[in-house]
Amino acid sequence: MEPISAAFTTFGVVLLLASWIQLLFTSFEDDYTWGLTALFVPPLAYLYGFFSWDKAKASIWMAVIGWVFILFA
């Protein structure tokens, strides 16, 4: 793997992990059941983010940028 590809992959994964953690905090603040759902079924955390766009748009944009980095790798 080339160094630039490895760097893009690493930054993308870190951004995805950080966005999921930020979504966990946001969903637990909004509703306890959404928080537990986001904790135990991580893809549903992003579904929550789309339903609560005004509260979680920073997390969703962070995840989009993470996926862009991974796709460029």
All heavy atoms as a GROMACS GRO file, in nm:
protein
  592
    1MET      N    1   0.084  -0.118   0.000
    1MET     CA    2   0.000   0.000   0.000
    1MET      C    3   0.089   0.124   0.000
    1MET      O    4   0.184   0.132   0.076
    1MET     CB    5  -0.092  -0.003   0.122
    1MET     CG    6  -0.187   0.113   0.130
    1MET     SD    7  -0.296   0.110   0.273
    1MET     CE    8  -0.428   0.011   0.210
    2GLU      N    9   0.055   0.217  -0.082
    2GLU     CA   10   0.134   0.340  -0.089
    2GLU      C   11   0.108   0.425   0.034
    2GLU      O   12   0.003   0.415   0.097
    2GLU     CB   13   0.095   0.417  -0.215
    2GLU     CG   14   0.131   0.344  -0.342
    2GLU     CD   15   0.097   0.429  -0.463
    2GLU    OE1   16   0.096   0.552  -0.451
    2GLU    OE2   17   0.073   0.368  -0.568
    3PRO      N   18   0.205   0.509   0.070
    3PRO     CA   19   0.189   0.590   0.192
    3PRO      C   20   0.070   0.685   0.188
    3PRO      O   21   0.002   0.703   0.288
    3PRO     CB   22   0.320   0.668   0.201
    3PRO     CG   23   0.417   0.593   0.117
    3PRO     CD   24   0.338   0.522   0.013
    4ILE      N   25   0.044   0.746   0.073
    4ILE     CA   26  -0.068   0.840   0.066
    4ILE      C   27  -0.201   0.767   0.078
    4ILE      O   28  -0.294   0.816   0.142
    4ILE     CB   29  -0.062   0.926  -0.064
    4ILE    CG1   30  -0.157   1.043  -0.055
    4ILE    CG2   31  -0.090   0.844  -0.186
    4ILE    CD1   32  -0.110   1.152   0.034
    5SER      N   33  -0.208   0.648   0.023
    5SER     CA   34  -0.329   0.567   0.035
    5SER      C   35  -0.351   0.524   0.180
    5SER      O   36  -0.464   0.525   0.229
    5SER     CB   37  -0.320   0.446  -0.057
    5SER     OG   38  -0.432   0.366  -0.044
    6ALA      N   39  -0.244   0.486   0.246
    6ALA     CA   40  -0.254   0.447   0.386
    6ALA      C   41  -0.296   0.566   0.473
    6ALA      O   42  -0.376   0.550   0.566
    6ALA     CB   43  -0.121   0.391   0.435
    7ALA      N   44  -0.244   0.683   0.442
    7ALA     CA   45  -0.281   0.802   0.520
    7ALA      C   46  -0.428   0.836   0.499
    7ALA      O   47  -0.499   0.868   0.595
    7ALA     CB   48  -0.192   0.920   0.480
    8PHE      N   49  -0.476   0.831   0.374
    8PHE     CA   50  -0.617   0.860   0.348
    8PHE      C   51  -0.707   0.759   0.419
    8PHE      O   52  -0.810   0.796   0.476
    8PHE     CB   53  -0.646   0.859   0.198
    8PHE     CG   54  -0.617   0.988   0.128
    8PHE    CD1   55  -0.602   0.992  -0.008
    8PHE    CD2   56  -0.606   1.107   0.198
    8PHE    CE1   57  -0.577   1.110  -0.075
    8PHE    CE2   58  -0.581   1.226   0.134
    8PHE     CZ   59  -0.566   1.228  -0.003
    9THR      N   60  -0.669   0.633   0.414
    9THR     CA   61  -0.749   0.530   0.481
    9THR      C   62  -0.751   0.553   0.632
    9THR      O   63  -0.857   0.545   0.696
    9THR     CB   64  -0.694   0.390   0.450
    9THR    OG1   65  -0.693   0.372   0.308
    9THR    CG2   66  -0.778   0.283   0.514
   10THR      N   67  -0.636   0.583   0.690
   10THR     CA   68  -0.628   0.606   0.834
   10THR      C   69  -0.712   0.727   0.875
   10THR      O   70  -0.790   0.720   0.970
   10THR     CB   71  -0.482   0.626   0.877
   10THR    OG1   72  -0.407   0.511   0.838
   10THR    CG2   73  -0.472   0.648   1.026
   11PHE      N   74  -0.697   0.838   0.803
   11PHE     CA   75  -0.774   0.958   0.836
   11PHE      C   76  -0.924   0.935   0.817
   11PHE      O   77  -1.006   0.985   0.894
   11PHE     CB   78  -0.728   1.078   0.755
   11PHE     CG   79  -0.594   1.131   0.797
   11PHE    CD1   80  -0.501   1.168   0.702
   11PHE    CD2   81  -0.560   1.142   0.931
   11PHE    CE1   82  -0.378   1.217   0.740
   11PHE    CE2   83  -0.437   1.190   0.969
   11PHE     CZ   84  -0.345   1.228   0.874
   12GLY      N   85  -0.959   0.860   0.714
   12GLY     CA   86  -1.101   0.830   0.691
   12GLY      C   87  -1.161   0.747   0.802
   12GLY      O   88  -1.271   0.775   0.850
   13VAL      N   89  -1.089   0.645   0.847
   13VAL     CA   90  -1.139   0.560   0.956
   13VAL      C   91  -1.147   0.640   1.086
   13VAL      O   92  -1.244   0.626   1.162
   13VAL     CB   93  -1.051   0.434   0.970
   13VAL    CG1   94  -1.083   0.359   1.098
   13VAL    CG2   95  -1.068   0.345   0.849
   14VAL      N   96  -1.049   0.724   1.111
   14VAL     CA   97  -1.052   0.807   1.233
   14VAL      C   98  -1.170   0.902   1.229
   14VAL      O   99  -1.240   0.921   1.330
   14VAL     CB  100  -0.918   0.882   1.249
   14VAL    CG1  101  -0.929   0.990   1.354
   14VAL    CG2  102  -0.808   0.784   1.286
   15LEU      N  103  -1.197   0.963   1.114
   15LEU     CA  104  -1.312   1.052   1.103
   15LEU      C  105  -1.444   0.977   1.120
   15LEU      O  106  -1.537   1.028   1.184
   15LEU     CB  107  -1.310   1.125   0.969
   15LEU     CG  108  -1.218   1.245   0.960
   15LEU    CD1  109  -1.215   1.298   0.818
   15LEU    CD2  110  -1.264   1.353   1.055
   16LEU      N  111  -1.453   0.857   1.066
   16LEU     CA  112  -1.575   0.779   1.084
   16LEU      C  113  -1.597   0.741   1.230
   16LEU      O  114  -1.709   0.748   1.281
   16LEU     CB  115  -1.571   0.653   0.997
   16LEU     CG  116  -1.596   0.674   0.850
   16LEU    CD1  117  -1.575   0.543   0.775
   16LEU    CD2  118  -1.736   0.726   0.827
   17LEU      N  119  -1.491   0.703   1.298
   17LEU     CA  120  -1.502   0.668   1.440
   17LEU      C  121  -1.539   0.791   1.522
   17LEU      O  122  -1.626   0.784   1.610
   17LEU     CB  123  -1.370   0.608   1.489
   17LEU     CG  124  -1.368   0.561   1.634
   17LEU    CD1  125  -1.467   0.448   1.654
   17LEU    CD2  126  -1.229   0.517   1.672
   18ALA      N  127  -1.478   0.904   1.493
   18ALA     CA  128  -1.509   1.027   1.567
   18ALA      C  129  -1.653   1.071   1.541
   18ALA      O  130  -1.721   1.117   1.634
   18ALA     CB  131  -1.411   1.137   1.528
   19SER      N  132  -1.701   1.057   1.419
   19SER     CA  133  -1.839   1.096   1.391
   19SER      C  134  -1.938   1.005   1.462
   19SER      O  135  -2.042   1.050   1.511
   19SER     CB  136  -1.866   1.095   1.240
   19SER     OG  137  -1.872   0.964   1.190
   20TRP      N  138  -1.907   0.876   1.472
   20TRP     CA  139  -1.995   0.784   1.543
   20TRP      C  140  -1.999   0.817   1.692
   20TRP      O  141  -2.107   0.818   1.753
   20TRP     CB  142  -1.950   0.640   1.521
   20TRP     CG  143  -2.033   0.540   1.595
   20TRP    CD1  144  -2.165   0.512   1.573
   20TRP    CD2  145  -1.991   0.457   1.703
   20TRP    NE1  146  -2.206   0.415   1.661
   20TRP    CE2  147  -2.101   0.380   1.742
   20TRP    CE3  148  -1.870   0.441   1.768
   20TRP    CZ2  149  -2.094   0.288   1.844
   20TRP    CZ3  150  -1.864   0.348   1.870
   20TRP    CH2  151  -1.974   0.274   1.907
   21ILE      N  152  -1.884   0.849   1.750
   21ILE     CA  153  -1.881   0.886   1.891
   21ILE      C  154  -1.958   1.015   1.914
   21ILE      O  155  -2.034   1.028   2.011
   21ILE     CB  156  -1.736   0.896   1.940
   21ILE    CG1  157  -1.673   0.757   1.944
   21ILE    CG2  158  -1.728   0.961   2.078
   21ILE    CD1  159  -1.525   0.756   1.970
   22GLN      N  160  -1.944   1.112   1.824
   22GLN     CA  161  -2.018   1.236   1.837
   22GLN      C  162  -2.168   1.211   1.823
   22GLN      O  163  -2.249   1.271   1.894
   22GLN     CB  164  -1.970   1.336   1.732
   22GLN     CG  165  -2.026   1.474   1.750
   22GLN     CD  166  -1.967   1.572   1.651
   22GLN    OE1  167  -1.895   1.534   1.559
   22GLN    NE2  168  -1.997   1.698   1.670
   23LEU      N  169  -2.206   1.121   1.734
   23LEU     CA  170  -2.348   1.086   1.721
   23LEU      C  171  -2.400   1.016   1.845
   23LEU      O  172  -2.516   1.032   1.882
   23LEU     CB  173  -2.370   0.998   1.598
   23LEU     CG  174  -2.388   1.070   1.467
   23LEU    CD1  175  -2.391   0.971   1.352
   23LEU    CD2  176  -2.515   1.151   1.468
   24LEU      N  177  -2.316   0.937   1.910
   24LEU     CA  178  -2.357   0.874   2.035
   24LEU      C  179  -2.392   0.978   2.140
   24LEU      O  180  -2.496   0.970   2.207
   24LEU     CB  181  -2.246   0.782   2.088
   24LEU     CG  182  -2.238   0.644   2.030
   24LEU    CD1  183  -2.117   0.571   2.086
   24LEU    CD2  184  -2.363   0.566   2.058
   25PHE      N  185  -2.305   1.076   2.157
   25PHE     CA  186  -2.332   1.182   2.254
   25PHE      C  187  -2.459   1.259   2.218
   25PHE      O  188  -2.542   1.287   2.305
   25PHE     CB  189  -2.213   1.277   2.265
   25PHE     CG  190  -2.099   1.223   2.346
   25PHE    CD1  191  -1.977   1.198   2.286
   25PHE    CD2  192  -2.113   1.198   2.480
   25PHE    CE1  193  -1.872   1.147   2.359
   25PHE    CE2  194  -2.009   1.148   2.556
   25PHE     CZ  195  -1.888   1.122   2.495
   26THR      N  196  -2.475   1.290   2.092
   26THR     CA  197  -2.593   1.365   2.048
   26THR      C  198  -2.720   1.285   2.068
   26THR      O  199  -2.821   1.338   2.117
   26THR     CB  200  -2.579   1.404   1.900
   26THR    OG1  201  -2.458   1.475   1.882
   26THR    CG2  202  -2.696   1.489   1.855
   27SER      N  203  -2.718   1.158   2.034
   27SER     CA  204  -2.838   1.076   2.048
   27SER      C  205  -2.872   1.050   2.194
   27SER      O  206  -2.990   1.047   2.230
   27SER     CB  207  -2.824   0.944   1.971
   27SER     OG  208  -2.717   0.868   2.023
   28PHE      N  209  -2.773   1.032   2.281
   28PHE     CA  210  -2.802   1.013   2.422
   28PHE      C  211  -2.859   1.141   2.484
   28PHE      O  212  -2.942   1.134   2.574
   28PHE     CB  213  -2.678   0.969   2.499
   28PHE     CG  214  -2.664   0.820   2.512
   28PHE    CD1  215  -2.560   0.754   2.450
   28PHE    CD2  216  -2.754   0.745   2.584
   28PHE    CE1  217  -2.546   0.617   2.460
   28PHE    CE2  218  -2.743   0.608   2.596
   28PHE     CZ  219  -2.638   0.544   2.533
   29GLU      N  220  -2.813   1.258   2.438
   29GLU     CA  221  -2.868   1.383   2.489
   29GLU      C  222  -3.013   1.403   2.445
   29GLU      O  223  -3.094   1.459   2.520
   29GLU     CB  224  -2.785   1.502   2.441
   29GLU     CG  225  -2.652   1.514   2.509
   29GLU     CD  226  -2.566   1.625   2.450
   29GLU    OE1  227  -2.614   1.695   2.358
   29GLU    OE2  228  -2.453   1.642   2.496
   30ASP      N  229  -3.045   1.357   2.325
   30ASP     CA  230  -3.180   1.376   2.272
   30ASP      C  231  -3.277   1.275   2.333
   30ASP      O  232  -3.383   1.314   2.384
   30ASP     CB  233  -3.177   1.363   2.120
   30ASP     CG  234  -3.309   1.398   2.058
   30ASP    OD1  235  -3.379   1.485   2.111
   30ASP    OD2  236  -3.341   1.340   1.952
   31ASP      N  237  -3.244   1.147   2.325
   31ASP     CA  238  -3.335   1.044   2.373
   31ASP      C  239  -3.253   0.921   2.414
   31ASP      O  240  -3.164   0.878   2.341
   31ASP     CB  241  -3.435   1.006   2.263
   31ASP     CG  242  -3.544   0.913   2.310
   31ASP    OD1  243  -3.563   0.901   2.432
   31ASP    OD2  244  -3.612   0.854   2.224
   32TYR      N  245  -3.286   0.866   2.529
   32TYR     CA  246  -3.211   0.752   2.582
   32TYR      C  247  -3.222   0.630   2.491
   32TYR      O  248  -3.124   0.558   2.471
   32TYR     CB  249  -3.263   0.721   2.722
   32TYR     CG  250  -3.191   0.611   2.793
   32TYR    CD1  251  -3.061   0.630   2.838
   32TYR    CD2  252  -3.252   0.488   2.815
   32TYR    CE1  253  -2.994   0.529   2.904
   32TYR    CE2  254  -3.185   0.387   2.880
   32TYR     CZ  255  -3.056   0.408   2.924
   32TYR     OH  256  -2.990   0.308   2.988
   33THR      N  257  -3.339   0.606   2.435
   33THR     CA  258  -3.356   0.487   2.350
   33THR      C  259  -3.278   0.501   2.219
   33THR      O  260  -3.221   0.403   2.170
   33THR     CB  261  -3.504   0.462   2.319
   33THR    OG1  262  -3.561   0.580   2.261
   33THR    CG2  263  -3.579   0.428   2.444
   34TRP      N  264  -3.272   0.622   2.161
   34TRP     CA  265  -3.191   0.641   2.042
   34TRP      C  266  -3.044   0.622   2.075
   34TRP      O  267  -2.966   0.570   1.994
   34TRP     CB  268  -3.213   0.780   1.982
   34TRP     CG  269  -3.316   0.784   1.875
   34TRP    CD1  270  -3.434   0.849   1.880
   34TRP    CD2  271  -3.310   0.720   1.747
   34TRP    NE1  272  -3.501   0.830   1.762
   34TRP    CE2  273  -3.428   0.752   1.680
   34TRP    CE3  274  -3.216   0.640   1.683
   34TRP    CZ2  275  -3.456   0.706   1.551
   34TRP    CZ3  276  -3.243   0.594   1.556
   34TRP    CH2  277  -3.361   0.627   1.492
   35GLY      N  278  -3.003   0.665   2.193
   35GLY     CA  279  -2.864   0.647   2.234
   35GLY      C  280  -2.826   0.501   2.245
   35GLY      O  281  -2.719   0.459   2.199
   36LEU      N  282  -2.913   0.422   2.306
   36LEU     CA  283  -2.884   0.278   2.316
   36LEU      C  284  -2.886   0.210   2.180
   36LEU      O  285  -2.804   0.122   2.153
   36LEU     CB  286  -2.986   0.212   2.410
   36LEU     CG  287  -2.967   0.239   2.558
   36LEU    CD1  288  -3.078   0.174   2.638
   36LEU    CD2  289  -2.832   0.188   2.605
   37THR      N  290  -2.978   0.251   2.096
   37THR     CA  291  -2.982   0.195   1.961
   37THR      C  292  -2.856   0.229   1.884
   37THR      O  293  -2.799   0.144   1.815
   37THR     CB  294  -3.106   0.247   1.886
   37THR    OG1  295  -3.223   0.217   1.961
   37THR    CG2  296  -3.116   0.186   1.749
   38ALA      N  297  -2.810   0.353   1.895
   38ALA     CA  298  -2.689   0.394   1.825
   38ALA      C  299  -2.566   0.324   1.882
   38ALA      O  300  -2.469   0.299   1.811
   38ALA     CB  301  -2.671   0.545   1.836
   39LEU      N  302  -2.570   0.291   2.010
   39LEU     CA  303  -2.456   0.222   2.072
   39LEU      C  304  -2.446   0.077   2.027
   39LEU      O  305  -2.338   0.029   1.993
   39LEU     CB  306  -2.468   0.229   2.225
   39LEU     CG  307  -2.360   0.160   2.306
   39LEU    CD1  308  -2.226   0.228   2.284
   39LEU    CD2  309  -2.396   0.160   2.453
   40PHE      N  310  -2.559   0.007   2.024
   40PHE     CA  311  -2.556  -0.136   1.995
   40PHE      C  312  -2.570  -0.169   1.846
   40PHE      O  313  -2.534  -0.279   1.804
   40PHE     CB  314  -2.663  -0.209   2.076
   40PHE     CG  315  -2.632  -0.210   2.224
   40PHE    CD1  316  -2.715  -0.148   2.313
   40PHE    CD2  317  -2.517  -0.272   2.271
   40PHE    CE1  318  -2.687  -0.147   2.449
   40PHE    CE2  319  -2.487  -0.272   2.405
   40PHE     CZ  320  -2.572  -0.210   2.495
   41VAL      N  321  -2.623  -0.077   1.768
   41VAL     CA  322  -2.637  -0.097   1.623
   41VAL      C  323  -2.584   0.029   1.555
   41VAL      O  324  -2.661   0.118   1.518
   41VAL     CB  325  -2.784  -0.125   1.584
   41VAL    CG1  326  -2.793  -0.164   1.437
   41VAL    CG2  327  -2.845  -0.232   1.671
   42PRO      N  328  -2.452   0.039   1.538
   42PRO     CA  329  -2.391   0.164   1.488
   42PRO      C  330  -2.446   0.220   1.357
   42PRO      O  331  -2.456   0.342   1.345
   42PRO     CB  332  -2.242   0.128   1.475
   42PRO     CG  333  -2.223   0.019   1.573
   42PRO     CD  334  -2.351  -0.060   1.573
   43PRO      N  335  -2.484   0.138   1.258
   43PRO     CA  336  -2.538   0.201   1.137
   43PRO      C  337  -2.667   0.281   1.162
   43PRO      O  338  -2.695   0.378   1.092
   43PRO     CB  339  -2.566   0.083   1.044
   43PRO     CG  340  -2.473  -0.022   1.089
   43PRO     CD  341  -2.463  -0.005   1.238
   44LEU      N  342  -2.742   0.244   1.264
   44LEU     CA  343  -2.863   0.318   1.295
   44LEU      C  344  -2.832   0.455   1.356
   44LEU      O  345  -2.919   0.542   1.357
   44LEU     CB  346  -2.954   0.238   1.389
   44LEU     CG  347  -3.024   0.119   1.326
   44LEU    CD1  348  -3.112   0.050   1.427
   44LEU    CD2  349  -3.103   0.159   1.205
   45ALA      N  350  -2.711   0.475   1.403
   45ALA     CA  351  -2.673   0.607   1.453
   45ALA      C  352  -2.679   0.708   1.340
   45ALA      O  353  -2.723   0.823   1.360
   45ALA     CB  354  -2.532   0.602   1.514
   46TYR      N  355  -2.638   0.668   1.221
   46TYR     CA  356  -2.643   0.759   1.107
   46TYR      C  357  -2.786   0.780   1.059
   46TYR      O  358  -2.821   0.888   1.011
   46TYR     CB  359  -2.552   0.709   0.996
   46TYR     CG  360  -2.409   0.708   1.040
   46TYR    CD1  361  -2.344   0.591   1.075
   46TYR    CD2  362  -2.339   0.828   1.054
   46TYR    CE1  363  -2.213   0.592   1.120
   46TYR    CE2  364  -2.208   0.830   1.098
   46TYR     CZ  365  -2.147   0.712   1.130
   46TYR     OH  366  -2.017   0.713   1.176
   47LEU      N  367  -2.870   0.680   1.075
   47LEU     CA  368  -3.012   0.698   1.044
   47LEU      C  369  -3.072   0.801   1.139
   47LEU      O  370  -3.149   0.888   1.096
   47LEU     CB  371  -3.084   0.564   1.057
   47LEU     CG  372  -3.231   0.562   1.022
   47LEU    CD1  373  -3.249   0.587   0.873
   47LEU    CD2  374  -3.293   0.430   1.062
   48TYR      N  375  -3.037   0.794   1.265
   48TYR     CA  376  -3.080   0.896   1.362
   48TYR      C  377  -3.030   1.034   1.318
   48TYR      O  378  -3.103   1.132   1.327
   48TYR     CB  379  -3.028   0.864   1.501
   48TYR     CG  380  -3.033   0.983   1.593
   48TYR    CD1  381  -3.153   1.024   1.650
   48TYR    CD2  382  -2.919   1.058   1.621
   48TYR    CE1  383  -3.159   1.135   1.732
   48TYR    CE2  384  -2.924   1.169   1.702
   48TYR     CZ  385  -3.044   1.207   1.758
   48TYR     OH  386  -3.049   1.317   1.838
   49GLY      N  387  -2.906   1.041   1.273
   49GLY     CA  388  -2.849   1.168   1.230
   49GLY      C  389  -2.926   1.231   1.115
   49GLY      O  390  -2.944   1.353   1.110
   50PHE      N  391  -2.976   1.148   1.022
   50PHE     CA  392  -3.054   1.203   0.912
   50PHE      C  393  -3.192   1.248   0.957
   50PHE      O  394  -3.246   1.343   0.904
   50PHE     CB  395  -3.065   1.101   0.798
   50PHE     CG  396  -2.938   1.085   0.721
   50PHE    CD1  397  -2.876   0.962   0.712
   50PHE    CD2  398  -2.879   1.193   0.658
   50PHE    CE1  399  -2.758   0.946   0.641
   50PHE    CE2  400  -2.761   1.180   0.586
   50PHE     CZ  401  -2.701   1.055   0.579
   51PHE      N  402  -3.250   1.178   1.056
   51PHE     CA  403  -3.379   1.220   1.108
   51PHE      C  404  -3.369   1.345   1.195
   51PHE      O  405  -3.464   1.422   1.203
   51PHE     CB  406  -3.446   1.108   1.188
   51PHE     CG  407  -3.506   1.001   1.103
   51PHE    CD1  408  -3.479   0.868   1.128
   51PHE    CD2  409  -3.590   1.032   0.997
   51PHE    CE1  410  -3.534   0.768   1.050
   51PHE    CE2  411  -3.645   0.934   0.918
   51PHE     CZ  412  -3.618   0.801   0.945
   52SER      N  413  -3.256   1.364   1.261
   52SER     CA  414  -3.235   1.482   1.345
   52SER      C  415  -3.123   1.566   1.286
   52SER      O  416  -3.021   1.592   1.350
   52SER     CB  417  -3.198   1.438   1.487
   52SER     OG  418  -3.301   1.363   1.543
   53TRP      N  419  -3.142   1.609   1.164
   53TRP     CA  420  -3.038   1.678   1.089
   53TRP      C  421  -2.992   1.805   1.161
   53TRP      O  422  -2.874   1.836   1.162
   53TRP     CB  423  -3.088   1.710   0.950
   53TRP     CG  424  -2.990   1.785   0.867
   53TRP    CD1  425  -2.992   1.917   0.838
   53TRP    CD2  426  -2.873   1.732   0.806
   53TRP    NE1  427  -2.884   1.950   0.759
   53TRP    CE2  428  -2.808   1.837   0.739
   53TRP    CE3  429  -2.816   1.605   0.800
   53TRP    CZ2  430  -2.691   1.821   0.667
   53TRP    CZ3  431  -2.698   1.588   0.729
   53TRP    CH2  432  -2.638   1.695   0.664
   54ASP      N  433  -3.083   1.878   1.222
   54ASP     CA  434  -3.046   2.004   1.286
   54ASP      C  435  -2.954   1.983   1.406
   54ASP      O  436  -2.871   2.069   1.436
   54ASP     CB  437  -3.170   2.082   1.328
   54ASP     CG  438  -3.263   2.002   1.418
   54ASP    OD1  439  -3.260   1.878   1.409
   54ASP    OD2  440  -3.338   2.063   1.496
   55LYS      N  441  -2.962   1.869   1.471
   55LYS     CA  442  -2.878   1.841   1.587
   55LYS      C  443  -2.749   1.769   1.550
   55LYS      O  444  -2.649   1.781   1.620
   55LYS     CB  445  -2.954   1.755   1.688
   55LYS     CG  446  -3.076   1.821   1.743
   55LYS     CD  447  -3.152   1.726   1.830
   55LYS     CE  448  -3.285   1.788   1.869
   55LYS     NZ  449  -3.371   1.692   1.936
   56ALA      N  450  -2.751   1.692   1.442
   56ALA     CA  451  -2.639   1.602   1.412
   56ALA      C  452  -2.574   1.627   1.278
   56ALA      O  453  -2.501   1.540   1.228
   56ALA     CB  454  -2.689   1.457   1.419
   57LYS      N  455  -2.593   1.744   1.219
   57LYS     CA  456  -2.538   1.764   1.085
   57LYS      C  457  -2.385   1.768   1.084
   57LYS      O  458  -2.323   1.726   0.987
   57LYS     CB  459  -2.596   1.887   1.019
   57LYS     CG  460  -2.560   2.018   1.079
   57LYS     CD  461  -2.625   2.129   1.001
   57LYS     CE  462  -2.624   2.257   1.080
   57LYS     NZ  463  -2.694   2.363   1.011
   58ALA      N  464  -2.323   1.815   1.192
   58ALA     CA  465  -2.176   1.816   1.197
   58ALA      C  466  -2.120   1.673   1.195
   58ALA      O  467  -2.021   1.645   1.127
   58ALA     CB  468  -2.128   1.889   1.320
   59SER      N  469  -2.186   1.584   1.265
   59SER     CA  470  -2.143   1.443   1.267
   59SER      C  471  -2.160   1.377   1.131
   59SER      O  472  -2.074   1.301   1.088
   59SER     CB  473  -2.222   1.365   1.371
   59SER     OG  474  -2.206   1.420   1.497
   60ILE      N  475  -2.270   1.406   1.066
   60ILE     CA  476  -2.295   1.347   0.935
   60ILE      C  477  -2.193   1.398   0.833
   60ILE      O  478  -2.139   1.321   0.754
   60ILE     CB  479  -2.439   1.376   0.889
   60ILE    CG1  480  -2.540   1.312   0.984
   60ILE    CG2  481  -2.462   1.329   0.746
   60ILE    CD1  482  -2.532   1.162   0.990
   61TRP      N  483  -2.163   1.528   0.837
   61TRP     CA  484  -2.062   1.582   0.744
   61TRP      C  485  -1.925   1.523   0.772
   61TRP      O  486  -1.848   1.498   0.680
   61TRP     CB  487  -2.058   1.734   0.749
   61TRP     CG  488  -2.168   1.796   0.670
   61TRP    CD1  489  -2.271   1.870   0.719
   61TRP    CD2  490  -2.188   1.787   0.529
   61TRP    NE1  491  -2.353   1.907   0.616
   61TRP    CE2  492  -2.305   1.858   0.498
   61TRP    CE3  493  -2.119   1.725   0.426
   61TRP    CZ2  494  -2.354   1.870   0.369
   61TRP    CZ3  495  -2.167   1.737   0.297
   61TRP    CH2  496  -2.283   1.808   0.269
   62MET      N  497  -1.895   1.499   0.899
   62MET     CA  498  -1.767   1.437   0.934
   62MET      C  499  -1.760   1.295   0.876
   62MET      O  500  -1.656   1.253   0.824
   62MET     CB  501  -1.749   1.433   1.086
   62MET     CG  502  -1.611   1.395   1.130
   62MET     SD  503  -1.594   1.380   1.310
   62MET     CE  504  -1.659   1.534   1.368
   63ALA      N  505  -1.870   1.222   0.883
   63ALA     CA  506  -1.875   1.087   0.827
   63ALA      C  507  -1.862   1.090   0.675
   63ALA      O  508  -1.793   1.006   0.616
   63ALA     CB  509  -2.003   1.018   0.868
   64VAL      N  510  -1.925   1.187   0.611
   64VAL     CA  511  -1.915   1.199   0.465
   64VAL      C  512  -1.771   1.226   0.424
   64VAL      O  513  -1.719   1.164   0.329
   64VAL     CB  514  -2.010   1.309   0.414
   64VAL    CG1  515  -1.980   1.345   0.269
   64VAL    CG2  516  -2.154   1.266   0.430
   65ILE      N  517  -1.704   1.315   0.495
   65ILE     CA  518  -1.563   1.344   0.464
   65ILE      C  519  -1.477   1.220   0.488
   65ILE      O  520  -1.385   1.191   0.410
   65ILE     CB  521  -1.514   1.464   0.546
   65ILE    CG1  522  -1.586   1.590   0.499
   65ILE    CG2  523  -1.364   1.482   0.534
   65ILE    CD1  524  -1.565   1.710   0.588
   66GLY      N  525  -1.507   1.145   0.594
   66GLY     CA  526  -1.434   1.020   0.619
   66GLY      C  527  -1.450   0.921   0.506
   66GLY      O  528  -1.353   0.858   0.462
   67TRP      N  529  -1.574   0.907   0.454
   67TRP     CA  530  -1.596   0.815   0.342
   67TRP      C  531  -1.527   0.863   0.215
   67TRP      O  532  -1.479   0.782   0.135
   67TRP     CB  533  -1.745   0.794   0.318
   67TRP     CG  534  -1.803   0.692   0.410
   67TRP    CD1  535  -1.893   0.714   0.510
   67TRP    CD2  536  -1.774   0.552   0.412
   67TRP    NE1  537  -1.920   0.596   0.574
   67TRP    CE2  538  -1.849   0.495   0.516
   67TRP    CE3  539  -1.691   0.471   0.337
   67TRP    CZ2  540  -1.843   0.359   0.546
   67TRP    CZ3  541  -1.685   0.336   0.367
   67TRP    CH2  542  -1.760   0.281   0.469
   68VAL      N  543  -1.522   0.994   0.196
   68VAL     CA  544  -1.451   1.048   0.079
   68VAL      C  545  -1.302   1.014   0.087
   68VAL      O  546  -1.240   0.973  -0.012
   68VAL     CB  547  -1.473   1.200   0.067
   68VAL    CG1  548  -1.379   1.262  -0.034
   68VAL    CG2  549  -1.618   1.228   0.028
   69PHE      N  550  -1.244   1.029   0.206
   69PHE     CA  551  -1.103   0.991   0.223
   69PHE      C  552  -1.082   0.843   0.194
   69PHE      O  553  -0.984   0.805   0.128
   69PHE     CB  554  -1.055   1.022   0.364
   69PHE     CG  555  -1.013   1.164   0.388
   69PHE    CD1  556  -1.003   1.215   0.516
   69PHE    CD2  557  -0.981   1.248   0.283
   69PHE    CE1  558  -0.964   1.345   0.538
   69PHE    CE2  559  -0.942   1.379   0.304
   69PHE     CZ  560  -0.934   1.427   0.432
   70ILE      N  561  -1.171   0.760   0.242
   70ILE     CA  562  -1.157   0.616   0.217
   70ILE      C  563  -1.173   0.583   0.069
   70ILE      O  564  -1.098   0.501   0.015
   70ILE     CB  565  -1.257   0.537   0.305
   70ILE    CG1  566  -1.215   0.545   0.451
   70ILE    CG2  567  -1.266   0.392   0.260
   70ILE    CD1  568  -1.312   0.485   0.549
   71LEU      N  569  -1.265   0.650   0.003
   71LEU     CA  570  -1.284   0.624  -0.141
   71LEU      C  571  -1.164   0.673  -0.223
   71LEU      O  572  -1.132   0.614  -0.325
   71LEU     CB  573  -1.413   0.689  -0.189
   71LEU     CG  574  -1.541   0.623  -0.137
   71LEU    CD1  575  -1.663   0.702  -0.184
   71LEU    CD2  576  -1.550   0.479  -0.182
   72PHE      N  577  -1.101   0.783  -0.181
   72PHE     CA  578  -0.983   0.831  -0.252
   72PHE      C  579  -0.863   0.738  -0.231
   72PHE      O  580  -0.772   0.736  -0.313
   72PHE     CB  581  -0.946   0.972  -0.210
   72PHE     CG  582  -1.023   1.078  -0.281
   72PHE    CD1  583  -1.059   1.194  -0.216
   72PHE    CD2  584  -1.061   1.064  -0.414
   72PHE    CE1  585  -1.132   1.293  -0.280
   72PHE    CE2  586  -1.134   1.162  -0.479
   72PHE     CZ  587  -1.169   1.276  -0.412
   73ALA      N  588  -0.863   0.666  -0.121
   73ALA     CA  589  -0.752   0.575  -0.094
   73ALA      C  590  -0.762   0.459  -0.190
   73ALA      O  591  -0.674   0.407  -0.244
   73ALA     CB  592  -0.759   0.523   0.048
   0.00000   0.00000   0.00000
